[in-house]
């Protein structure tokens, strides 16, 4: 699954264009490597998101093309 789509479906970022913009500015890492919006995300990957001065580190637990708001929290686990 594409990175920008995963971030939107998992509700880590509300809108896909915002996820793309963050990736284009180098604010998202996949397994400690700078990611583009088109990079593929797999189960077990570690994502690091930089929201201003706050950093969020999550592990991808499952992939789904669409999900309900209540079930989105099962797609990832917050590490930091």
N, CA, C and O atoms as a GROMACS GRO file, in nm:
protein
  320
    1UNK      N    1   0.084  -0.117   0.000
    1UNK     CA    2   0.000   0.000   0.000
    1UNK      C    3   0.090   0.124   0.000
    1UNK      O    4   0.193   0.127   0.066
    2UNK      N    5   0.048   0.225  -0.074
    2UNK     CA    6   0.125   0.350  -0.078
    2UNK      C    7   0.125   0.418   0.060
    2UNK      O    8   0.029   0.407   0.136
    3UNK      N    9   0.234   0.486   0.089
    3UNK     CA   10   0.250   0.554   0.217
    3UNK      C   11   0.139   0.656   0.241
    3UNK      O   12   0.078   0.656   0.348
    4UNK      N   13   0.112   0.742   0.144
    4UNK     CA   14   0.011   0.845   0.165
    4UNK      C   15  -0.128   0.786   0.188
    4UNK      O   16  -0.206   0.840   0.268
    5UNK      N   17  -0.160   0.677   0.121
    5UNK     CA   18  -0.290   0.613   0.142
    5UNK      C   19  -0.296   0.548   0.281
    5UNK      O   20  -0.399   0.557   0.348
    6UNK      N   21  -0.187   0.483   0.324
    6UNK     CA   22  -0.187   0.422   0.456
    6UNK      C   23  -0.209   0.527   0.564
    6UNK      O   24  -0.287   0.505   0.657
    7UNK      N   25  -0.142   0.641   0.553
    7UNK     CA   26  -0.155   0.745   0.655
    7UNK      C   27  -0.298   0.798   0.662
    7UNK      O   28  -0.348   0.829   0.770
    8UNK      N   29  -0.364   0.808   0.547
    8UNK     CA   30  -0.503   0.854   0.546
    8UNK      C   31  -0.598   0.749   0.602
    8UNK      O   32  -0.682   0.780   0.686
    9UNK      N   33  -0.585   0.624   0.555
    9UNK     CA   34  -0.677   0.518   0.599
    9UNK      C   35  -0.660   0.490   0.749
    9UNK      O   36  -0.758   0.462   0.818
   10UNK      N   37  -0.537   0.497   0.798
   10UNK     CA   38  -0.512   0.470   0.940
   10UNK      C   39  -0.546   0.590   1.028
   10UNK      O   40  -0.541   0.580   1.151
   11UNK      N   41  -0.579   0.702   0.966
   11UNK     CA   42  -0.617   0.826   1.035
   11UNK      C   43  -0.500   0.889   1.111
   11UNK      O   44  -0.522   0.968   1.203
   12UNK      N   45  -0.376   0.855   1.075
   12UNK     CA   46  -0.261   0.925   1.133
   12UNK      C   47  -0.255   1.067   1.079
   12UNK      O   48  -0.215   1.160   1.150
   13UNK      N   49  -0.294   1.084   0.953
   13UNK     CA   50  -0.306   1.215   0.890
   13UNK      C   51  -0.443   1.219   0.824
   13UNK      O   52  -0.484   1.123   0.758
   14UNK      N   53  -0.516   1.329   0.841
   14UNK     CA   54  -0.655   1.333   0.797
   14UNK      C   55  -0.672   1.329   0.646
   14UNK      O   56  -0.764   1.264   0.596
   15UNK      N   57  -0.584   1.398   0.572
   15UNK     CA   58  -0.603   1.407   0.428
   15UNK      C   59  -0.480   1.359   0.352
   15UNK      O   60  -0.367   1.381   0.396
   16UNK      N   61  -0.503   1.293   0.240
   16UNK     CA   62  -0.395   1.237   0.159
   16UNK      C   63  -0.302   1.344   0.101
   16UNK      O   64  -0.181   1.321   0.099
   17UNK      N   65  -0.351   1.459   0.055
   17UNK     CA   66  -0.259   1.562   0.005
   17UNK      C   67  -0.163   1.615   0.113
   17UNK      O   68  -0.049   1.651   0.084
   18UNK      N   69  -0.211   1.618   0.237
   18UNK     CA   70  -0.124   1.661   0.348
   18UNK      C   71  -0.015   1.556   0.370
   18UNK      O   72   0.101   1.592   0.394
   19UNK      N   73  -0.049   1.428   0.362
   19UNK     CA   74   0.050   1.321   0.376
   19UNK      C   75   0.154   1.331   0.265
   19UNK      O   76   0.273   1.312   0.290
   20UNK      N   77   0.110   1.360   0.143
   20UNK     CA   78   0.202   1.375   0.031
   20UNK      C   79   0.296   1.492   0.053
   20UNK      O   80   0.416   1.482   0.028
   21UNK      N   81   0.241   1.604   0.099
   21UNK     CA   82   0.322   1.723   0.124
   21UNK      C   83   0.428   1.696   0.231
   21UNK      O   84   0.543   1.737   0.217
   22UNK      N   85   0.389   1.628   0.339
   22UNK     CA   86   0.485   1.595   0.445
   22UNK      C   87   0.598   1.507   0.392
   22UNK      O   88   0.715   1.528   0.426
   23UNK      N   89   0.563   1.409   0.309
   23UNK     CA   90   0.665   1.321   0.252
   23UNK      C   91   0.757   1.398   0.158
   23UNK      O   92   0.878   1.377   0.159
   24UNK      N   93   0.701   1.489   0.079
   24UNK     CA   94   0.781   1.568  -0.014
   24UNK      C   95   0.880   1.659   0.059
   24UNK      O   96   0.985   1.693   0.005
   25UNK      N   97   0.847   1.697   0.180
   25UNK     CA   98   0.936   1.782   0.260
   25UNK      C   99   1.030   1.702   0.349
   25UNK      O  100   1.102   1.760   0.430
   26UNK      N  101   1.031   1.571   0.336
   26UNK     CA  102   1.124   1.487   0.412
   26UNK      C  103   1.089   1.470   0.557
   26UNK      O  104   1.178   1.446   0.639
   27UNK      N  105   0.961   1.482   0.592
   27UNK     CA  106   0.919   1.472   0.732
   27UNK      C  107   0.870   1.333   0.771
   27UNK      O  108   0.822   1.313   0.883
   28UNK      N  109   0.881   1.237   0.679
   28UNK     CA  110   0.837   1.100   0.706
   28UNK      C  111   0.951   1.005   0.673
   28UNK      O  112   1.012   1.014   0.567
   29UNK      N  113   0.979   0.915   0.766
   29UNK     CA  114   1.081   0.812   0.746
   29UNK      C  115   1.015   0.675   0.753
   29UNK      O  116   0.927   0.651   0.836
   30UNK      N  117   1.060   0.584   0.667
   30UNK     CA  118   1.020   0.444   0.674
   30UNK      C  119   1.148   0.366   0.703
   30UNK      O  120   1.241   0.367   0.622
   31UNK      N  121   1.152   0.299   0.815
   31UNK     CA  122   1.270   0.221   0.857
   31UNK      C  123   1.396   0.306   0.847
   31UNK      O  124   1.498   0.261   0.793
   32UNK      N  125   1.391   0.428   0.900
   32UNK     CA  126   1.502   0.523   0.909
   32UNK      C  127   1.553   0.572   0.774
   32UNK      O  128   1.667   0.618   0.765
   33UNK      N  129   1.471   0.564   0.669
   33UNK     CA  130   1.506   0.617   0.537
   33UNK      C  131   1.399   0.716   0.495
   33UNK      O  132   1.280   0.691   0.515
   34UNK      N  133   1.440   0.828   0.438
   34UNK     CA  134   1.344   0.928   0.392
   34UNK      C  135   1.250   0.866   0.290
   34UNK      O  136   1.292   0.795   0.199
   35UNK      N  137   1.121   0.894   0.307
   35UNK     CA  138   1.019   0.829   0.224
   35UNK      C  139   0.951   0.930   0.132
   35UNK      O  140   0.941   1.048   0.163
   36UNK      N  141   0.906   0.880   0.020
   36UNK     CA  142   0.821   0.955  -0.071
   36UNK      C  143   0.678   0.906  -0.051
   36UNK      O  144   0.656   0.799   0.006
   37UNK      N  145   0.582   0.984  -0.098
   37UNK     CA  146   0.442   0.945  -0.083
   37UNK      C  147   0.411   0.815  -0.155
   37UNK      O  148   0.319   0.742  -0.116
   38UNK      N  149   0.486   0.785  -0.260
   38UNK     CA  150   0.459   0.665  -0.339
   38UNK      C  151   0.529   0.540  -0.287
   38UNK      O  152   0.508   0.431  -0.341
   39UNK      N  153   0.612   0.553  -0.183
   39UNK     CA  154   0.678   0.435  -0.127
   39UNK      C  155   0.576   0.337  -0.074
   39UNK      O  156   0.471   0.376  -0.023
   40UNK      N  157   0.606   0.208  -0.086
   40UNK     CA  158   0.515   0.106  -0.036
   40UNK      C  159   0.541   0.077   0.111
   40UNK      O  160   0.656   0.070   0.155
   41UNK      N  161   0.433   0.060   0.185
   41UNK     CA  162   0.439   0.029   0.328
   41UNK      C  163   0.403  -0.117   0.345
   41UNK      O  164   0.308  -0.166   0.282
   42UNK      N  165   0.477  -0.187   0.430
   42UNK     CA  166   0.449  -0.328   0.459
   42UNK      C  167   0.425  -0.346   0.608
   42UNK      O  168   0.463  -0.260   0.689
   43UNK      N  169   0.363  -0.456   0.644
   43UNK     CA  170   0.343  -0.489   0.785
   43UNK      C  171   0.480  -0.505   0.848
   43UNK      O  172   0.567  -0.572   0.793
   44UNK      N  173   0.499  -0.444   0.966
   44UNK     CA  174   0.626  -0.452   1.036
   44UNK      C  175   0.715  -0.331   1.014
   44UNK      O  176   0.814  -0.314   1.086
   45UNK      N  177   0.683  -0.245   0.918
   45UNK     CA  178   0.763  -0.124   0.895
   45UNK      C  179   0.748  -0.028   1.011
   45UNK      O  180   0.644  -0.022   1.076
   46UNK      N  181   0.853   0.048   1.037
   46UNK     CA  182   0.852   0.152   1.139
   46UNK      C  183   0.845   0.287   1.068
   46UNK      O  184   0.931   0.319   0.986
   47UNK      N  185   0.742   0.364   1.098
   47UNK     CA  186   0.725   0.496   1.039
   47UNK      C  187   0.755   0.602   1.144
   47UNK      O  188   0.712   0.591   1.259
   48UNK      N  189   0.829   0.704   1.104
   48UNK     CA  190   0.856   0.818   1.191
   48UNK      C  191   0.799   0.942   1.124
   48UNK      O  192   0.839   0.978   1.014
   49UNK      N  193   0.706   1.007   1.192
   49UNK     CA  194   0.638   1.125   1.139
   49UNK      C  195   0.679   1.247   1.220
   49UNK      O  196   0.680   1.242   1.343
   50UNK      N  197   0.713   1.354   1.152
   50UNK     CA  198   0.754   1.476   1.220
   50UNK      C  199   0.645   1.581   1.203
   50UNK      O  200   0.626   1.636   1.095
   51UNK      N  201   0.574   1.608   1.313
   51UNK     CA  202   0.469   1.710   1.316
   51UNK      C  203   0.525   1.832   1.388
   51UNK      O  204   0.514   1.841   1.510
   52UNK      N  205   0.584   1.926   1.316
   52UNK     CA  206   0.645   2.043   1.380
   52UNK      C  207   0.759   1.999   1.469
   52UNK      O  208   0.857   1.942   1.420
   53UNK      N  209   0.748   2.024   1.599
   53UNK     CA  210   0.853   1.982   1.693
   53UNK      C  211   0.824   1.846   1.754
   53UNK      O  212   0.909   1.790   1.823
   54UNK      N  213   0.706   1.791   1.729
   54UNK     CA  214   0.669   1.660   1.782
   54UNK      C  215   0.700   1.550   1.682
   54UNK      O  216   0.674   1.563   1.563
   55UNK      N  217   0.757   1.441   1.732
   55UNK     CA  218   0.782   1.324   1.648
   55UNK      C  219   0.697   1.208   1.698
   55UNK      O  220   0.683   1.186   1.818
   56UNK      N  221   0.642   1.133   1.603
   56UNK     CA  222   0.562   1.015   1.635
   56UNK      C  223   0.625   0.897   1.563
   56UNK      O  224   0.652   0.904   1.443
   57UNK      N  225   0.648   0.790   1.636
   57UNK     CA  226   0.707   0.669   1.579
   57UNK      C  227   0.604   0.558   1.596
   57UNK      O  228   0.561   0.529   1.707
   58UNK      N  229   0.565   0.494   1.483
   58UNK     CA  230   0.464   0.389   1.487
   58UNK      C  231   0.511   0.268   1.409
   58UNK      O  232   0.593   0.278   1.317
   59UNK      N  233   0.457   0.152   1.448
   59UNK     CA  234   0.483   0.028   1.376
   59UNK      C  235   0.355  -0.011   1.303
   59UNK      O  236   0.246  -0.006   1.360
   60UNK      N  237   0.368  -0.049   1.176
   60UNK     CA  238   0.253  -0.090   1.095
   60UNK      C  239   0.214  -0.232   1.135
   60UNK      O  240   0.296  -0.324   1.128
   61UNK      N  241   0.089  -0.251   1.177
   61UNK     CA  242   0.041  -0.382   1.221
   61UNK      C  243  -0.042  -0.452   1.114
   61UNK      O  244  -0.037  -0.575   1.102
   62UNK      N  245  -0.119  -0.376   1.038
   62UNK     CA  246  -0.201  -0.436   0.932
   62UNK      C  247  -0.229  -0.334   0.824
   62UNK      O  248  -0.223  -0.213   0.848
   63UNK      N  249  -0.260  -0.384   0.706
   63UNK     CA  250  -0.293  -0.299   0.592
   63UNK      C  251  -0.436  -0.327   0.551
   63UNK      O  252  -0.479  -0.442   0.550
   64UNK      N  253  -0.509  -0.222   0.517
   64UNK     CA  254  -0.647  -0.237   0.475
   64UNK      C  255  -0.680  -0.123   0.379
   64UNK      O  256  -0.641  -0.008   0.403
   65UNK      N  257  -0.750  -0.153   0.270
   65UNK     CA  258  -0.783  -0.051   0.171
   65UNK      C  259  -0.879   0.054   0.226
   65UNK      O  260  -0.875   0.170   0.185
   66UNK      N  261  -0.965   0.014   0.317
   66UNK     CA  262  -1.055   0.108   0.384
   66UNK      C  263  -1.087   0.052   0.522
   66UNK      O  264  -1.077  -0.068   0.546
   67UNK      N  265  -1.125   0.141   0.610
   67UNK     CA  266  -1.155   0.096   0.746
   67UNK      C  267  -1.250   0.195   0.812
   67UNK      O  268  -1.260   0.311   0.772
   68UNK      N  269  -1.318   0.148   0.914
   68UNK     CA  270  -1.402   0.236   0.993
   68UNK      C  271  -1.314   0.312   1.091
   68UNK      O  272  -1.204   0.270   1.124
   69UNK      N  273  -1.365   0.424   1.136
   69UNK     CA  274  -1.289   0.509   1.228
   69UNK      C  275  -1.249   0.432   1.355
   69UNK      O  276  -1.138   0.448   1.406
   70UNK      N  277  -1.339   0.348   1.406
   70UNK     CA  278  -1.311   0.273   1.529
   70UNK      C  279  -1.201   0.169   1.509
   70UNK      O  280  -1.126   0.139   1.602
   71UNK      N  281  -1.190   0.114   1.388
   71UNK     CA  282  -1.094   0.008   1.361
   71UNK      C  283  -0.959   0.060   1.313
   71UNK      O  284  -0.864  -0.018   1.302
   72UNK      N  285  -0.948   0.188   1.284
   72UNK     CA  286  -0.823   0.245   1.232
   72UNK      C  287  -0.710   0.231   1.333
   72UNK      O  288  -0.594   0.217   1.294
   73UNK      N  289  -0.741   0.235   1.462
   73UNK     CA  290  -0.636   0.227   1.564
   73UNK      C  291  -0.566   0.091   1.568
   73UNK      O  292  -0.458   0.079   1.626
   74UNK      N  293  -0.625  -0.012   1.506
   74UNK     CA  294  -0.564  -0.144   1.503
   74UNK      C  295  -0.464  -0.159   1.389
   74UNK      O  296  -0.399  -0.263   1.377
   75UNK      N  297  -0.452  -0.058   1.305
   75UNK     CA  298  -0.361  -0.066   1.190
   75UNK      C  299  -0.217  -0.032   1.229
   75UNK      O  300  -0.124  -0.064   1.154
   76UNK      N  301  -0.197   0.030   1.344
   76UNK     CA  302  -0.063   0.070   1.386
   76UNK      C  303  -0.051   0.065   1.538
   76UNK      O  304  -0.150   0.062   1.610
   77UNK      N  305   0.074   0.065   1.584
   77UNK     CA  306   0.103   0.069   1.727
   77UNK      C  307   0.201   0.182   1.750
   77UNK      O  308   0.305   0.188   1.684
   78UNK      N  309   0.170   0.273   1.841
   78UNK     CA  310   0.259   0.385   1.870
   78UNK      C  311   0.375   0.335   1.955
   78UNK      O  312   0.356   0.274   2.060
   79UNK      N  313   0.498   0.362   1.907
   79UNK     CA  314   0.618   0.323   1.980
   79UNK      C  315   0.667   0.438   2.066
   79UNK      O  316   0.700   0.419   2.183
   80UNK      N  317   0.673   0.557   2.008
   80UNK     CA  318   0.714   0.677   2.082
   80UNK      C  319   0.620   0.789   2.054
   80UNK      O  320   0.637   0.899   2.106
   0.00000   0.00000   0.00000
